[in-house]
Amino acid sequence: MSMRAILTAKLCTNLNCLENMDGSEVMHRLWNRDLAAVLNFRHILKNLRYDGTIPVRFTRVIRIGCIRRQAEEDLQEGRRLRQRLTRLQRR
């Protein structure tokens, strides 16, 4: 294992780790952060394909008023852009 790989790896501290299929004790594993990121992206993409949403565990709650307003404006802007793209595709 290279020094870079050792420096970018860490023990999994996720309380929602998957359990072993055979019911045996789950051994803690040293996860490479790149691999963990890819697995997270995979979970997000699977959920997006299944029902078009991002899993709750990968979202953040915005609590500050002005940021919430900006997030709502960004959401509306995204909706307008999608509508324009849909109209262009129909032509």
C-alpha positions in Angstrom: 0.0 0.0 0.0 1.4 3.4 -1.0 2.0 6.2 1.6 -0.7 8.3 -0.2 -3.2 5.5 0.1 -2.5 5.1 3.8 -2.9 8.9 4.4 -6.2 9.0 2.5 -7.8 5.9 4.2 -9.8 5.9 7.4 -11.8 3.6 9.5 -15.5 3.5 8.7 -17.5 5.3 11.4 -20.8 5.0 9.7 -23.5 3.7 12.1 -25.5 2.6 9.1 -22.9 0.2 7.7 -24.3 -2.9 5.9 -24.3 -6.1 7.9 -22.8 -9.3 6.8 -25.2 -11.6 4.9 -24.4 -14.6 7.0 -25.1 -12.8 10.3 -21.4 -12.9 11.4 -19.9 -10.0 13.3 -19.1 -7.0 11.1 -15.4 -6.4 11.0 -14.3 -2.7 10.8 -12.6 -2.0 7.5 -10.1 0.6 6.5 -11.8 2.5 3.7 -10.0 4.4 0.9 -11.8 7.7 0.7 -11.9 7.5 -3.1 -13.7 4.1 -2.9 -16.1 5.5 -0.3 -16.9 8.5 -2.5 -17.6 6.2 -5.5 -19.8 4.0 -3.4 -21.7 7.1 -2.2 -22.2 8.3 -5.8 -23.4 4.8 -6.7 -26.1 4.9 -4.0 -27.2 8.4 -5.2 -27.4 7.3 -8.8 -29.3 4.2 -8.1 -31.9 6.1 -6.1 -32.1 8.8 -8.8 -32.8 6.2 -11.4 -35.3 4.4 -9.2 -37.5 7.3 -8.0 -35.7 10.5 -9.0 -34.7 11.6 -5.5 -31.4 11.8 -3.6 -31.4 9.7 -0.4 -31.9 11.7 2.8 -28.6 10.7 4.2 -26.8 12.6 1.4 -28.7 15.8 1.8 -28.3 18.8 4.1 -30.8 20.9 5.9 -30.5 24.6 5.2 -31.4 26.5 8.4 -30.3 30.1 7.6 -33.1 32.3 6.2 -31.2 34.1 3.5 -29.5 30.9 2.3 -32.9 29.2 2.3 -34.3 32.0 0.1 -31.3 31.6 -2.3 -31.8 27.9 -2.4 -35.5 28.4 -3.3 -34.5 30.9 -6.0 -32.0 28.4 -7.4 -34.7 25.7 -7.4 -37.1 27.9 -9.3 -34.3 28.8 -11.8 -33.7 25.1 -12.3 -37.4 24.4 -13.0 -37.5 27.3 -15.5 -34.4 25.9 -17.3 -35.9 22.4 -17.4 -39.1 23.8 -18.9 -37.1 25.7 -21.6 -35.1 22.6 -22.4 -38.3 20.5 -22.6 -39.9 23.0 -25.0 -36.7 23.0 -27.2 -36.7 19.2 -27.3 -40.3 19.1 -28.5 -39.5 21.3 -31.6 
